[in-house]
Amino acid sequence: MLIIHNATGRITTILSSPIPSGGGEIVATTDPGVSPATHYVDDGELTERPTMAASLDGYVLTAPVGAAWRLVEPSLSIDATGTVGGDGEVTFDFDDPGTYALTVVNANDLDFTAEIEVT
């Protein structure tokens, strides 16, 4: 298995063959449990992604400054994105009821996911 990652270590592609030409560093591994969702490459070594220090309390997200968030509610055609600001919190306001899926991505941490039920 070959693993291709970007400059920050995020795994972009996992291949069994053939070896791609151009772009990205390649790290070889035989571990079938490796995936971009659970691992990244740090200084040439395959590493498990740590848990992100993030939480959701009601409509308030606390996460690392600079983390990217995405909020989706398909039945309402809502797909919003943003970045956690300097205080490490984002407060969401909702006009419409629904089940909103929240995903937060930060560096090489495990992604944080949650659902927000608005009635």
Biopython code that builds the backbone (N, CA, C, O; Angstrom):
import numpy as np
from Bio.PDB.StructureBuilder import StructureBuilder

atoms = [
    (1, "MET", "N", (0.849, -1.167, 0.000)),
    (1, "MET", "CA", (0.000, 0.000, 0.000)),
    (1, "MET", "C", (0.896, 1.231, 0.000)),
    (1, "MET", "O", (1.916, 1.265, 0.688)),
    (2, "LEU", "N", (0.512, 2.236, -0.770)),
    (2, "LEU", "CA", (1.241, 3.498, -0.821)),
    (2, "LEU", "C", (0.332, 4.609, -0.312)),
    (2, "LEU", "O", (-0.860, 4.643, -0.616)),
    (3, "ILE", "N", (0.919, 5.519, 0.470)),
    (3, "ILE", "CA", (0.166, 6.625, 1.033)),
    (3, "ILE", "C", (0.760, 7.924, 0.522)),
    (3, "ILE", "O", (1.963, 8.151, 0.641)),
    (4, "ILE", "N", (-0.079, 8.775, -0.046)),
    (4, "ILE", "CA", (0.342, 10.078, -0.527)),
    (4, "ILE", "C", (-0.280, 11.116, 0.398)),
    (4, "ILE", "O", (-1.465, 11.050, 0.723)),
    (5, "HIS", "N", (0.551, 12.088, 0.821)),
    (5, "HIS", "CA", (0.041, 13.113, 1.729)),
    (5, "HIS", "C", (0.472, 14.490, 1.256)),
    (5, "HIS", "O", (1.383, 14.629, 0.440)),
    (6, "ASN", "N", (-0.209, 15.518, 1.791)),
    (6, "ASN", "CA", (0.155, 16.895, 1.449)),
    (6, "ASN", "C", (1.238, 17.398, 2.399)),
    (6, "ASN", "O", (1.749, 16.635, 3.219)),
    (7, "ALA", "N", (1.587, 18.671, 2.292)),
    (7, "ALA", "CA", (2.680, 19.239, 3.082)),
    (7, "ALA", "C", (2.403, 19.238, 4.577)),
    (7, "ALA", "O", (3.344, 19.227, 5.370)),
    (8, "THR", "N", (1.123, 19.248, 4.989)),
    (8, "THR", "CA", (0.794, 19.245, 6.416)),
    (8, "THR", "C", (0.695, 17.837, 6.991)),
    (8, "THR", "O", (0.525, 17.671, 8.198)),
    (9, "GLY", "N", (0.800, 16.822, 6.133)),
    (9, "GLY", "CA", (0.719, 15.444, 6.599)),
    (9, "GLY", "C", (-0.632, 14.789, 6.377)),
    (9, "GLY", "O", (-0.776, 13.588, 6.608)),
    (10, "ARG", "N", (-1.634, 15.558, 5.930)),
    (10, "ARG", "CA", (-2.947, 14.980, 5.656)),
    (10, "ARG", "C", (-2.827, 13.985, 4.509)),
    (10, "ARG", "O", (-2.272, 14.301, 3.457)),
    (11, "ILE", "N", (-3.347, 12.793, 4.718)),
    (11, "ILE", "CA", (-3.318, 11.765, 3.675)),
    (11, "ILE", "C", (-4.349, 12.134, 2.621)),
    (11, "ILE", "O", (-5.522, 12.340, 2.929)),
    (12, "THR", "N", (-3.896, 12.215, 1.370)),
    (12, "THR", "CA", (-4.787, 12.562, 0.268)),
    (12, "THR", "C", (-5.186, 11.358, -0.567)),
    (12, "THR", "O", (-6.262, 11.339, -1.164)),
    (13, "THR", "N", (-4.312, 10.342, -0.609)),
    (13, "THR", "CA", (-4.574, 9.169, -1.441)),
    (13, "THR", "C", (-3.911, 7.946, -0.831)),
    (13, "THR", "O", (-2.787, 8.012, -0.334)),
    (14, "ILE", "N", (-4.625, 6.829, -0.876)),
    (14, "ILE", "CA", (-4.049, 5.544, -0.502)),
    (14, "ILE", "C", (-4.199, 4.628, -1.706)),
    (14, "ILE", "O", (-5.303, 4.413, -2.205)),
    (15, "LEU", "N", (-3.070, 4.088, -2.168)),
    (15, "LEU", "CA", (-3.065, 3.238, -3.363)),
    (15, "LEU", "C", (-2.410, 1.897, -3.065)),
    (15, "LEU", "O", (-1.498, 1.804, -2.244)),
    (16, "SER", "N", (-2.886, 0.869, -3.741)),
    (16, "SER", "CA", (-2.181, -0.402, -3.664)),
    (16, "SER", "C", (-1.227, -0.529, -4.844)),
    (16, "SER", "O", (-0.169, -1.146, -4.716)),
    (17, "SER", "N", (-1.581, 0.044, -5.989)),
    (17, "SER", "CA", (-0.717, 0.128, -7.155)),
    (17, "SER", "C", (-1.481, 0.874, -8.236)),
    (17, "SER", "O", (-2.707, 0.918, -8.139)),
    (18, "PRO", "N", (-0.900, 1.436, -9.209)),
    (18, "PRO", "CA", (0.530, 1.611, -9.409)),
    (18, "PRO", "C", (1.044, 2.829, -8.656)),
    (18, "PRO", "O", (0.257, 3.595, -8.100)),
    (19, "ILE", "N", (2.349, 3.010, -8.635)),
    (19, "ILE", "CA", (2.941, 4.172, -8.004)),
    (19, "ILE", "C", (2.670, 5.383, -8.893)),
    (19, "ILE", "O", (2.976, 5.353, -10.085)),
    (20, "PRO", "N", (2.090, 6.464, -8.318)),
    (20, "PRO", "CA", (1.787, 7.639, -9.139)),
    (20, "PRO", "C", (3.054, 8.410, -9.491)),
    (20, "PRO", "O", (4.070, 8.329, -8.801)),
    (21, "SER", "N", (2.961, 9.155, -10.580)),
    (21, "SER", "CA", (4.109, 9.986, -10.960)),
    (21, "SER", "C", (3.817, 11.431, -10.585)),
    (21, "SER", "O", (2.719, 11.931, -10.829)),
    (22, "GLY", "N", (4.797, 12.098, -9.995)),
    (22, "GLY", "CA", (4.689, 13.512, -9.660)),
    (22, "GLY", "C", (3.883, 13.803, -8.408)),
    (22, "GLY", "O", (2.933, 13.086, -8.095)),
    (23, "GLY", "N", (4.261, 14.855, -7.692)),
    (23, "GLY", "CA", (3.500, 15.402, -6.581)),
    (23, "GLY", "C", (3.388, 14.544, -5.344)),
    (23, "GLY", "O", (3.037, 13.368, -5.436)),
    (24, "GLY", "N", (3.678, 15.107, -4.195)),
    (24, "GLY", "CA", (3.456, 14.452, -2.916)),
    (24, "GLY", "C", (4.552, 13.485, -2.539)),
    (24, "GLY", "O", (5.246, 12.938, -3.397)),
    (25, "GLU", "N", (4.697, 13.284, -1.246)),
    (25, "GLU", "CA", (5.637, 12.281, -0.754)),
    (25, "GLU", "C", (4.909, 10.954, -0.637)),
    (25, "GLU", "O", (3.685, 10.921, -0.502)),
    (26, "ILE", "N", (5.643, 9.882, -0.687)),
    (26, "ILE", "CA", (5.056, 8.549, -0.609)),
    (26, "ILE", "C", (5.648, 7.818, 0.590)),
    (26, "ILE", "O", (6.864, 7.794, 0.780)),
    (27, "VAL", "N", (4.774, 7.224, 1.394)),
    (27, "VAL", "CA", (5.186, 6.429, 2.541)),
    (27, "VAL", "C", (4.584, 5.046, 2.358)),
    (27, "VAL", "O", (3.389, 4.927, 2.089)),
    (28, "ALA", "N", (5.391, 3.994, 2.498)),
    (28, "ALA", "CA", (4.892, 2.634, 2.320)),
    (28, "ALA", "C", (4.451, 2.054, 3.659)),
    (28, "ALA", "O", (5.065, 2.316, 4.694)),
    (29, "THR", "N", (3.383, 1.266, 3.626)),
    (29, "THR", "CA", (2.894, 0.608, 4.831)),
    (29, "THR", "C", (2.177, -0.675, 4.442)),
    (29, "THR", "O", (1.751, -0.834, 3.298)),
    (30, "THR", "N", (2.046, -1.580, 5.387)),
    (30, "THR", "CA", (1.298, -2.814, 5.133)),
    (30, "THR", "C", (0.106, -2.915, 6.072)),
    (30, "THR", "O", (-0.576, -3.940, 6.073)),
    (31, "ASP", "N", (-0.171, -1.886, 6.875)),
    (31, "ASP", "CA", (-1.259, -1.898, 7.847)),
    (31, "ASP", "C", (-2.591, -1.641, 7.149)),
    (31, "ASP", "O", (-2.804, -0.548, 6.626)),
    (32, "PRO", "N", (-3.504, -2.635, 7.128)),
    (32, "PRO", "CA", (-4.786, -2.449, 6.447)),
    (32, "PRO", "C", (-5.731, -1.504, 7.198)),
    (32, "PRO", "O", (-6.750, -1.100, 6.638)),
    (33, "GLY", "N", (-5.420, -1.139, 8.454)),
    (33, "GLY", "CA", (-6.277, -0.263, 9.234)),
    (33, "GLY", "C", (-5.986, 1.214, 9.038)),
    (33, "GLY", "O", (-6.502, 2.049, 9.782)),
    (34, "VAL", "N", (-5.176, 1.547, 8.059)),
    (34, "VAL", "CA", (-4.803, 2.937, 7.819)),
    (34, "VAL", "C", (-5.840, 3.600, 6.931)),
    (34, "VAL", "O", (-6.231, 3.055, 5.900)),
    (35, "SER", "N", (-6.284, 4.788, 7.343)),
    (35, "SER", "CA", (-7.194, 5.567, 6.499)),
    (35, "SER", "C", (-6.945, 7.048, 6.757)),
    (35, "SER", "O", (-6.417, 7.407, 7.810)),
    (36, "PRO", "N", (-7.316, 7.914, 5.813)),
    (36, "PRO", "CA", (-7.157, 9.354, 6.030)),
    (36, "PRO", "C", (-7.964, 9.858, 7.234)),
    (36, "PRO", "O", (-7.619, 10.881, 7.826)),
    (37, "ALA", "N", (-9.021, 9.151, 7.591)),
    (37, "ALA", "CA", (-9.851, 9.566, 8.723)),
    (37, "ALA", "C", (-9.159, 9.325, 10.065)),
    (37, "ALA", "O", (-9.482, 9.989, 11.049)),
    (38, "THR", "N", (-8.213, 8.385, 10.120)),
    (38, "THR", "CA", (-7.610, 8.009, 11.402)),
    (38, "THR", "C", (-6.105, 8.244, 11.493)),
    (38, "THR", "O", (-5.538, 8.161, 12.582)),
    (39, "HIS", "N", (-5.449, 8.537, 10.371)),
    (39, "HIS", "CA", (-3.993, 8.654, 10.361)),
    (39, "HIS", "C", (-3.533, 9.862, 9.548)),
    (39, "HIS", "O", (-4.267, 10.386, 8.710)),
    (40, "TYR", "N", (-2.312, 10.284, 9.815)),
    (40, "TYR", "CA", (-1.627, 11.292, 9.014)),
    (40, "TYR", "C", (-0.145, 10.937, 9.017)),
    (40, "TYR", "O", (0.267, 9.995, 9.695)),
    (41, "VAL", "N", (0.660, 11.688, 8.260)),
    (41, "VAL", "CA", (2.090, 11.430, 8.181)),
    (41, "VAL", "C", (2.814, 12.574, 8.878)),
    (41, "VAL", "O", (2.622, 13.740, 8.534)),
    (42, "ASP", "N", (3.657, 12.234, 9.871)),
    (42, "ASP", "CA", (4.411, 13.225, 10.642)),
    (42, "ASP", "C", (5.889, 12.888, 10.524)),
    (42, "ASP", "O", (6.342, 11.851, 11.010)),
    (43, "ASP", "N", (6.638, 13.774, 9.873)),
    (43, "ASP", "CA", (8.071, 13.585, 9.698)),
    (43, "ASP", "C", (8.394, 12.221, 9.088)),
    (43, "ASP", "O", (9.335, 11.545, 9.505)),
    (44, "GLY", "N", (7.597, 11.833, 8.095)),
    (44, "GLY", "CA", (7.817, 10.579, 7.383)),
    (44, "GLY", "C", (7.267, 9.345, 8.071)),
    (44, "GLY", "O", (7.381, 8.241, 7.538)),
    (45, "GLU", "N", (6.670, 9.511, 9.251)),
    (45, "GLU", "CA", (6.122, 8.375, 9.999)),
    (45, "GLU", "C", (4.603, 8.419, 9.986)),
    (45, "GLU", "O", (4.003, 9.480, 10.163)),
    (46, "LEU", "N", (3.985, 7.265, 9.777)),
    (46, "LEU", "CA", (2.543, 7.140, 9.846)),
    (46, "LEU", "C", (2.110, 7.267, 11.304)),
    (46, "LEU", "O", (2.617, 6.547, 12.163)),
    (47, "THR", "N", (1.175, 8.178, 11.592)),
    (47, "THR", "CA", (0.797, 8.514, 12.964)),
    (47, "THR", "C", (-0.715, 8.556, 13.093)),
    (47, "THR", "O", (-1.406, 9.025, 12.189)),
    (48, "GLU", "N", (-1.240, 8.060, 14.231)),
    (48, "GLU", "CA", (-2.680, 8.164, 14.480)),
    (48, "GLU", "C", (-3.046, 9.607, 14.764)),
    (48, "GLU", "O", (-2.320, 10.311, 15.466)),
    (49, "ARG", "N", (-4.177, 10.051, 14.218)),
    (49, "ARG", "CA", (-4.637, 11.409, 14.441)),
    (49, "ARG", "C", (-5.176, 11.535, 15.872)),
    (49, "ARG", "O", (-5.963, 10.694, 16.305)),
    (50, "PRO", "N", (-4.758, 12.583, 16.618)),
    (50, "PRO", "CA", (-5.249, 12.763, 17.992)),
    (50, "PRO", "C", (-6.680, 13.308, 18.001)),
    (50, "PRO", "O", (-7.146, 13.888, 17.020)),
    (51, "THR", "N", (-7.361, 13.109, 19.122)),
    (51, "THR", "CA", (-8.702, 13.642, 19.292)),
    (51, "THR", "C", (-8.643, 15.166, 19.375)),
    (51, "THR", "O", (-7.796, 15.724, 20.073)),
    (52, "MET", "N", (-9.536, 15.824, 18.670)),
    (52, "MET", "CA", (-9.583, 17.283, 18.689)),
    (52, "MET", "C", (-10.213, 17.758, 19.995)),
    (52, "MET", "O", (-11.179, 17.169, 20.480)),
    (53, "ALA", "N", (-9.662, 18.817, 20.553)),
    (53, "ALA", "CA", (-10.223, 19.439, 21.755)),
    (53, "ALA", "C", (-11.392, 20.312, 21.321)),
    (53, "ALA", "O", (-11.256, 21.530, 21.205)),
    (54, "ALA", "N", (-12.544, 19.685, 21.081)),
    (54, "ALA", "CA", (-13.731, 20.405, 20.620)),
    (54, "ALA", "C", (-14.955, 19.874, 21.349)),
    (54, "ALA", "O", (-15.005, 18.709, 21.744)),
    (55, "SER", "N", (-15.947, 20.753, 21.523)),
    (55, "SER", "CA", (-17.192, 20.335, 22.147)),
    (55, "SER", "C", (-18.325, 21.213, 21.644)),
    (55, "SER", "O", (-18.106, 22.306, 21.122)),
    (56, "LEU", "N", (-19.531, 20.712, 21.811)),
    (56, "LEU", "CA", (-20.723, 21.454, 21.433)),
    (56, "LEU", "C", (-21.640, 21.481, 22.638)),
    (56, "LEU", "O", (-22.008, 20.433, 23.168)),
    (57, "ASP", "N", (-22.012, 22.678, 23.075)),
    (57, "ASP", "CA", (-22.924, 22.852, 24.200)),
    (57, "ASP", "C", (-24.099, 23.673, 23.691)),
    (57, "ASP", "O", (-24.009, 24.893, 23.553)),
    (58, "GLY", "N", (-25.198, 22.986, 23.415)),
    (58, "GLY", "CA", (-26.337, 23.668, 22.800)),
    (58, "GLY", "C", (-25.970, 24.123, 21.407)),
    (58, "GLY", "O", (-25.697, 23.302, 20.531)),
    (59, "TYR", "N", (-25.961, 25.438, 21.196)),
    (59, "TYR", "CA", (-25.626, 26.000, 19.885)),
    (59, "TYR", "C", (-24.244, 26.640, 19.883)),
    (59, "TYR", "O", (-23.911, 27.397, 18.971)),
    (60, "VAL", "N", (-23.430, 26.340, 20.909)),
    (60, "VAL", "CA", (-22.098, 26.947, 21.020)),
    (60, "VAL", "C", (-21.019, 25.887, 20.803)),
    (60, "VAL", "O", (-20.932, 24.907, 21.544)),
    (61, "LEU", "N", (-20.206, 26.102, 19.779)),
    (61, "LEU", "CA", (-19.076, 25.236, 19.467)),
    (61, "LEU", "C", (-17.822, 25.829, 20.090)),
    (61, "LEU", "O", (-17.531, 27.012, 19.910)),
    (62, "THR", "N", (-17.083, 25.005, 20.822)),
    (62, "THR", "CA", (-15.766, 25.374, 21.321)),
    (62, "THR", "C", (-14.758, 24.486, 20.614)),
    (62, "THR", "O", (-14.869, 23.261, 20.654)),
    (63, "ALA", "N", (-13.775, 25.100, 19.967)),
    (63, "ALA", "CA", (-12.800, 24.335, 19.178)),
    (63, "ALA", "C", (-11.525, 25.159, 19.057)),
    (63, "ALA", "O", (-11.520, 26.347, 19.379)),
    (64, "PRO", "N", (-10.438, 24.531, 18.591)),
    (64, "PRO", "CA", (-9.185, 25.268, 18.423)),
    (64, "PRO", "C", (-9.340, 26.453, 17.469)),
    (64, "PRO", "O", (-10.028, 26.363, 16.453)),
    (65, "VAL", "N", (-8.696, 27.548, 17.813)),
    (65, "VAL", "CA", (-8.709, 28.730, 16.951)),
    (65, "VAL", "C", (-8.142, 28.345, 15.584)),
    (65, "VAL", "O", (-7.100, 27.695, 15.494)),
    (66, "GLY", "N", (-8.830, 28.749, 14.537)),
    (66, "GLY", "CA", (-8.402, 28.455, 13.175)),
    (66, "GLY", "C", (-9.017, 27.200, 12.584)),
    (66, "GLY", "O", (-8.885, 26.956, 11.385)),
    (67, "ALA", "N", (-9.693, 26.392, 13.412)),
    (67, "ALA", "CA", (-10.353, 25.186, 12.895)),
    (67, "ALA", "C", (-11.466, 25.595, 11.928)),
    (67, "ALA", "O", (-12.135, 26.608, 12.127)),
    (68, "ALA", "N", (-11.648, 24.803, 10.898)),
    (68, "ALA", "CA", (-12.698, 25.059, 9.909)),
    (68, "ALA", "C", (-13.940, 24.261, 10.273)),
    (68, "ALA", "O", (-13.846, 23.083, 10.619)),
    (69, "TRP", "N", (-15.117, 24.908, 10.196)),
    (69, "TRP", "CA", (-16.361, 24.201, 10.476)),
    (69, "TRP", "C", (-17.278, 24.247, 9.256)),
    (69, "TRP", "O", (-17.191, 25.137, 8.410)),
    (70, "ARG", "N", (-18.161, 23.247, 9.203)),
    (70, "ARG", "CA", (-19.159, 23.170, 8.138)),
    (70, "ARG", "C", (-20.466, 22.709, 8.765)),
    (70, "ARG", "O", (-20.492, 21.738, 9.522)),
    (71, "LEU", "N", (-21.544, 23.404, 8.450)),
    (71, "LEU", "CA", (-22.865, 23.107, 8.981)),
    (71, "LEU", "C", (-23.794, 22.842, 7.804)),
    (71, "LEU", "O", (-23.935, 23.689, 6.921)),
    (72, "VAL", "N", (-24.438, 21.654, 7.784)),
    (72, "VAL", "CA", (-25.260, 21.248, 6.641)),
    (72, "VAL", "C", (-26.630, 20.789, 7.128)),
    (72, "VAL", "O", (-26.743, 20.049, 8.104)),
    (73, "GLU", "N", (-27.678, 21.249, 6.419)),
    (73, "GLU", "CA", (-29.045, 20.763, 6.616)),
    (73, "GLU", "C", (-29.642, 20.612, 5.224)),
    (73, "GLU", "O", (-30.177, 21.572, 4.669)),
    (74, "PRO", "N", (-29.552, 19.383, 4.643)),
    (74, "PRO", "CA", (-29.928, 19.188, 3.239)),
    (74, "PRO", "C", (-31.370, 19.563, 2.898)),
    (74, "PRO", "O", (-31.616, 20.134, 1.835)),
    (75, "SER", "N", (-32.324, 19.255, 3.773)),
    (75, "SER", "CA", (-33.722, 19.524, 3.428)),
    (75, "SER", "C", (-34.009, 21.019, 3.325)),
    (75, "SER", "O", (-34.994, 21.422, 2.706)),
    (76, "LEU", "N", (-33.153, 21.842, 3.930)),
    (76, "LEU", "CA", (-33.305, 23.293, 3.852)),
    (76, "LEU", "C", (-32.298, 23.933, 2.890)),
    (76, "LEU", "O", (-32.231, 25.157, 2.776)),
    (77, "SER", "N", (-31.526, 23.107, 2.209)),
    (77, "SER", "CA", (-30.471, 23.570, 1.298)),
    (77, "SER", "C", (-29.481, 24.494, 1.993)),
    (77, "SER", "O", (-29.025, 25.478, 1.411)),
    (78, "ILE", "N", (-29.149, 24.171, 3.249)),
    (78, "ILE", "CA", (-28.179, 24.952, 4.007)),
    (78, "ILE", "C", (-26.841, 24.236, 4.000)),
    (78, "ILE", "O", (-26.754, 23.062, 4.358)),
    (79, "ASP", "N", (-25.804, 24.943, 3.594)),
    (79, "ASP", "CA", (-24.435, 24.438, 3.597)),
    (79, "ASP", "C", (-23.536, 25.632, 3.887)),
    (79, "ASP", "O", (-23.116, 26.348, 2.978)),
    (80, "ALA", "N", (-23.249, 25.834, 5.177)),
    (80, "ALA", "CA", (-22.481, 27.006, 5.608)),
    (80, "ALA", "C", (-21.112, 26.577, 6.117)),
    (80, "ALA", "O", (-20.967, 25.499, 6.692)),
    (81, "THR", "N", (-20.112, 27.421, 5.904)),
    (81, "THR", "CA", (-18.762, 27.133, 6.374)),
    (81, "THR", "C", (-18.184, 28.365, 7.056)),
    (81, "THR", "O", (-18.634, 29.489, 6.831)),
    (82, "GLY", "N", (-17.178, 28.131, 7.895)),
    (82, "GLY", "CA", (-16.511, 29.231, 8.554)),
    (82, "GLY", "C", (-15.281, 28.746, 9.287)),
    (82, "GLY", "O", (-14.893, 27.583, 9.175)),
    (83, "THR", "N", (-14.670, 29.650, 10.041)),
    (83, "THR", "CA", (-13.460, 29.357, 10.789)),
    (83, "THR", "C", (-13.661, 29.800, 12.231)),
    (83, "THR", "O", (-14.255, 30.847, 12.487)),
    (84, "VAL", "N", (-13.167, 29.004, 13.167)),
    (84, "VAL", "CA", (-13.250, 29.358, 14.580)),
    (84, "VAL", "C", (-12.333, 30.551, 14.836)),
    (84, "VAL", "O", (-11.152, 30.525, 14.489)),
    (85, "GLY", "N", (-12.891, 31.597, 15.449)),
    (85, "GLY", "CA", (-12.155, 32.840, 15.665)),
    (85, "GLY", "C", (-11.296, 32.836, 16.915)),
    (85, "GLY", "O", (-11.102, 31.802, 17.554)),
    (86, "GLY", "N", (-10.785, 34.015, 17.254)),
    (86, "GLY", "CA", (-9.799, 34.210, 18.309)),
    (86, "GLY", "C", (-10.202, 33.792, 19.701)),
    (86, "GLY", "O", (-9.333, 33.517, 20.528)),
    (87, "ASP", "N", (-11.513, 33.732, 19.997)),
    (87, "ASP", "CA", (-11.923, 33.312, 21.340)),
    (87, "ASP", "C", (-12.179, 31.812, 21.428)),
    (87, "ASP", "O", (-12.482, 31.297, 22.504)),
    (88, "GLY", "N", (-12.061, 31.103, 20.298)),
    (88, "GLY", "CA", (-12.238, 29.651, 20.294)),
    (88, "GLY", "C", (-13.677, 29.198, 20.355)),
    (88, "GLY", "O", (-13.945, 28.023, 20.603)),
    (89, "GLU", "N", (-14.624, 30.120, 20.131)),
    (89, "GLU", "CA", (-16.038, 29.754, 20.172)),
    (89, "GLU", "C", (-16.783, 30.271, 18.950)),
    (89, "GLU", "O", (-16.453, 31.315, 18.388)),
    (90, "VAL", "N", (-17.801, 29.503, 18.554)),
    (90, "VAL", "CA", (-18.727, 29.913, 17.503)),
    (90, "VAL", "C", (-20.124, 29.664, 18.055)),
    (90, "VAL", "O", (-20.427, 28.568, 18.527)),
    (91, "THR", "N", (-20.972, 30.685, 17.993)),
    (91, "THR", "CA", (-22.361, 30.534, 18.409)),
    (91, "THR", "C", (-23.224, 30.525, 17.155)),
    (91, "THR", "O", (-23.195, 31.459, 16.354)),
    (92, "PHE", "N", (-23.992, 29.452, 17.002)),
    (92, "PHE", "CA", (-24.860, 29.318, 15.834)),
    (92, "PHE", "C", (-26.256, 29.823, 16.185)),
    (92, "PHE", "O", (-26.764, 29.572, 17.278)),
    (93, "ASP", "N", (-26.868, 30.537, 15.246)),
    (93, "ASP", "CA", (-28.260, 30.983, 15.362)),
    (93, "ASP", "C", (-29.037, 30.346, 14.225)),
    (93, "ASP", "O", (-28.553, 30.272, 13.096)),
    (94, "PHE", "N", (-30.247, 29.886, 14.527)),
    (94, "PHE", "CA", (-31.038, 29.172, 13.529)),
    (94, "PHE", "C", (-32.398, 29.829, 13.357)),
    (94, "PHE", "O", (-33.065, 30.163, 14.336)),
    (95, "ASP", "N", (-32.805, 30.012, 12.099)),
    (95, "ASP", "CA", (-34.136, 30.528, 11.788)),
    (95, "ASP", "C", (-35.128, 29.407, 11.539)),
    (95, "ASP", "O", (-36.332, 29.591, 11.713)),
    (96, "ASP", "N", (-34.627, 28.239, 11.129)),
    (96, "ASP", "CA", (-35.506, 27.143, 10.730)),
    (96, "ASP", "C", (-35.205, 25.878, 11.527)),
    (96, "ASP", "O", (-34.043, 25.579, 11.804)),
    (97, "PRO", "N", (-36.253, 25.130, 11.898)),
    (97, "PRO", "CA", (-36.031, 23.850, 12.575)),
    (97, "PRO", "C", (-35.425, 22.839, 11.613)),
    (97, "PRO", "O", (-35.581, 22.940, 10.397)),
    (98, "GLY", "N", (-34.735, 21.870, 12.183)),
    (98, "GLY", "CA", (-34.136, 20.823, 11.366)),
    (98, "GLY", "C", (-33.019, 20.147, 12.124)),
    (98, "GLY", "O", (-32.708, 20.500, 13.262)),
    (99, "THR", "N", (-32.414, 19.157, 11.465)),
    (99, "THR", "CA", (-31.259, 18.457, 12.013)),
    (99, "THR", "C", (-30.038, 18.910, 11.222)),
    (99, "THR", "O", (-29.903, 18.598, 10.039)),
    (100, "TYR", "N", (-29.161, 19.640, 11.878)),
    (100, "TYR", "CA", (-27.984, 20.208, 11.243)),
    (100, "TYR", "C", (-26.766, 19.348, 11.571)),
    (100, "TYR", "O", (-26.509, 19.046, 12.737)),
    (101, "ALA", "N", (-26.023, 18.956, 10.544)),
    (101, "ALA", "CA", (-24.805, 18.163, 10.724)),
    (101, "ALA", "C", (-23.615, 19.114, 10.786)),
    (101, "ALA", "O", (-23.401, 19.915, 9.876)),
    (102, "LEU", "N", (-22.844, 19.020, 11.865)),
    (102, "LEU", "CA", (-21.688, 19.875, 12.078)),
    (102, "LEU", "C", (-20.410, 19.041, 11.960)),
    (102, "LEU", "O", (-20.297, 17.982, 12.578)),
    (103, "THR", "N", (-19.462, 19.516, 11.174)),
    (103, "THR", "CA", (-18.140, 18.898, 11.065)),
    (103, "THR", "C", (-17.096, 19.978, 11.291)),
    (103, "THR", "O", (-17.174, 21.063, 10.716)),
    (104, "VAL", "N", (-16.103, 19.666, 12.146)),
    (104, "VAL", "CA", (-15.013, 20.598, 12.417)),
    (104, "VAL", "C", (-13.703, 19.897, 12.055)),
    (104, "VAL", "O", (-13.469, 18.761, 12.467)),
    (105, "VAL", "N", (-12.848, 20.581, 11.282)),
    (105, "VAL", "CA", (-11.577, 20.034, 10.826)),
    (105, "VAL", "C", (-10.471, 20.960, 11.328)),
    (105, "VAL", "O", (-10.549, 22.178, 11.169)),
    (106, "ASN", "N", (-9.437, 20.366, 11.937)),
    (106, "ASN", "CA", (-8.313, 21.149, 12.431)),
    (106, "ASN", "C", (-7.020, 20.368, 12.251)),
    (106, "ASN", "O", (-6.841, 19.294, 12.825)),
    (107, "ALA", "N", (-6.126, 20.922, 11.449)),
    (107, "ALA", "CA", (-4.792, 20.338, 11.241)),
    (107, "ALA", "C", (-4.903, 18.827, 11.070)),
    (107, "ALA", "O", (-5.641, 18.351, 10.207)),
    (108, "ASN", "N", (-4.176, 18.075, 11.886)),
    (108, "ASN", "CA", (-4.183, 16.616, 11.762)),
    (108, "ASN", "C", (-4.981, 15.934, 12.858)),
    (108, "ASN", "O", (-4.848, 14.727, 13.062)),
    (109, "ASP", "N", (-5.818, 16.698, 13.575)),
    (109, "ASP", "CA", (-6.696, 16.100, 14.581)),
    (109, "ASP", "C", (-7.778, 15.261, 13.906)),
    (109, "ASP", "O", (-8.087, 15.451, 12.730)),
    (110, "LEU", "N", (-8.348, 14.328, 14.675)),
    (110, "LEU", "CA", (-9.542, 13.640, 14.210)),
    (110, "LEU", "C", (-10.636, 14.676, 14.008)),
    (110, "LEU", "O", (-10.761, 15.603, 14.808)),
    (111, "ASP", "N", (-11.422, 14.536, 12.959)),
    (111, "ASP", "CA", (-12.520, 15.467, 12.737)),
    (111, "ASP", "C", (-13.539, 15.333, 13.863)),
    (111, "ASP", "O", (-13.798, 14.232, 14.349)),
    (112, "PHE", "N", (-14.113, 16.457, 14.273)),
    (112, "PHE", "CA", (-15.171, 16.472, 15.276)),
    (112, "PHE", "C", (-16.495, 16.566, 14.537)),
    (112, "PHE", "O", (-16.665, 17.431, 13.677)),
    (113, "THR", "N", (-17.439, 15.682, 14.865)),
    (113, "THR", "CA", (-18.761, 15.719, 14.233)),
    (113, "THR", "C", (-19.839, 15.707, 15.301)),
    (113, "THR", "O", (-19.683, 15.100, 16.361)),
    (114, "ALA", "N", (-20.931, 16.384, 15.004)),
    (114, "ALA", "CA", (-22.066, 16.425, 15.910)),
    (114, "ALA", "C", (-23.306, 16.794, 15.119)),
    (114, "ALA", "O", (-23.216, 17.320, 14.009)),
    (115, "GLU", "N", (-24.465, 16.512, 15.699)),
    (115, "GLU", "CA", (-25.729, 16.950, 15.126)),
    (115, "GLU", "C", (-26.367, 17.960, 16.058)),
    (115, "GLU", "O", (-26.297, 17.828, 17.280)),
    (116, "ILE", "N", (-26.986, 18.967, 15.472)),
    (116, "ILE", "CA", (-27.710, 19.976, 16.237)),
    (116, "ILE", "C", (-29.173, 19.868, 15.858)),
    (116, "ILE", "O", (-29.536, 20.076, 14.700)),
    (117, "GLU", "N", (-30.014, 19.544, 16.828)),
    (117, "GLU", "CA", (-31.456, 19.453, 16.605)),
    (117, "GLU", "C", (-32.083, 20.797, 16.949)),
    (117, "GLU", "O", (-31.958, 21.280, 18.074)),
    (118, "VAL", "N", (-32.753, 21.391, 15.982)),
    (118, "VAL", "CA", (-33.428, 22.661, 16.203)),
    (118, "VAL", "C", (-34.926, 22.418, 16.021)),
    (118, "VAL", "O", (-35.370, 21.950, 14.972)),
    (119, "THR", "N", (-35.688, 22.741, 17.053)),
    (119, "THR", "CA", (-37.142, 22.511, 16.981)),
    (119, "THR", "C", (-37.902, 23.808, 16.858)),
    (119, "THR", "O", (-39.131, 23.799, 16.786)),
]
sb = StructureBuilder()
sb.init_structure("model")
sb.init_model(0)
sb.init_chain("A")
sb.init_seg("    ")
for serial, (resi, resn, name, xyz) in enumerate(atoms, 1):
    if name == "N":
        sb.init_residue(resn, " ", resi, " ")
    sb.init_atom(name, np.array(xyz, "f"), 0.0, 1.0, " ", f" {name:<3s}", serial, name[0])
structure = sb.get_structure()
